[in-house]
């Protein structure tokens, strides 16, 4: 962990979990993690779970009532900057899901890496810091009743791979001034 200098985390047993013990006040609000993958490549990234939910309560309530006239404005993948950290806010409606993760080329398509938070009425969201436009992604959805896992393209996606591939692509922010 990078805070004021590097702070080592300790492995819990033989698991892939690591922990740090100390005073919470000694950790900066927006710390970064450093790790090496199985190929010994070093990665540095902000922790996505230090960011609070970002979707507005008004959008969620309107959507839940079926009265939101523009859900495409908050669902899908959207570039965001939070406290000076650029990334992508992912949001999807999956009311029958037990778990939803965003997976892609940025996390080796591993659903354990970025599980999303459930919000009101089956809307799931997660801000993934340090992610840029052009990243490929899908949602890994675990059905609440059957436990079956599904990989799905983003129903509110704005860019997609050409067939036969089916991933969504994080789009660049639309800077065109529509009239």
C-alpha positions, -999 to +999 in steps of 0.1 A: +000+000+000+013+035-008+004+060+018+032+082+031+059+059+017+051+022+012+034+002+039+035-036+035+004-057+038+006-092+054-007-123+037-035-141+057-024-177+059-018-193+025-048-174+010-047-146-016-060-121+010-037-095+026-043-072+055-029-041+072-033-034+108-030+001+122-048+033+130-073+042+103-064+078+107-029+070+094-041+059+060-048+087+034-084+087+021-072+079-015-043+055-010-030+033-038-021-004-039+010-020-054+011-057-063+028-081-086+007-105-107+016-142-114+038-130-143+057-107-118+044-075-135+040-047-111+007-029-109-003+003-090-039+014-086-063+032-063-086+010-043-121+012-059-138+005-026-128+037-009-151+056-032-187+060-020-217+052-042-220+079-068-254+074-084-279+100-072-308+089-050-331+109-073-321+089-104-325+056-085-359+065-072-372+077-106-358+046-122-374+023-095-408+039-102-404+036-140-405+073-143-369+081-153-369+094-189-332+091-195-317+061-177-290+059-204-275+090-187-265+071-156-265+034-165-236+019-185-199+030-184-192+067-178-158+084-175-157+102-141-131+121-121-134+118-083-111+139-061-086+143-090-086+105-098-099+096-132-117+064-138-150+048-150-183+045-132-201+013-141-238+009-134-262-018-145-297-030-136-298-066-126-327-071-102-324-109-100-287-110-093-271-123-062-238-107-073-226-086-102-190-079-111-175-058-138-149-079-157-126-070-186-091-069-200-082-047-171-087-075-145-081-106-167-119-112-169-119-123-133-152-117-115-135-119-081-116-087-087-143-060-091-176-070-074-201-042-077-223-027-049-260-032-051-281-001-047-318+006-048-341-017-069-314-040-083-291-013-097-254-022-092-225+003-094-188+005-090-163+033-097-130+018-111-103+043-107-074+045-131-094+029-159-094+047-193-116+047-224-110+018-248-110-009-221-131-040-229-157-050-203-187-071-196-208-078-165-205-112-147-239-118-132-247-146-107-284-154-106-300-153-072-321-184-077-300-208-097-265-196-089-257-197-126-231-173-139-236-152-170-213-129-189-233-101-205-225-071-226-237-037-213-273-031-223-266+006-219-232+004-236-223+030-262-194+011-280-189-026-287-165-050-303-172-062-338-187-096-341-179-124-334-166-108-302-192-094-279-175-072-253-186-036-246-159-009-248-156+020-224-163+050-246-145+083-244-164+111-229-187+128-255-174+163-260-195+171-289-218+201-283-252+189-294-278+215-303 
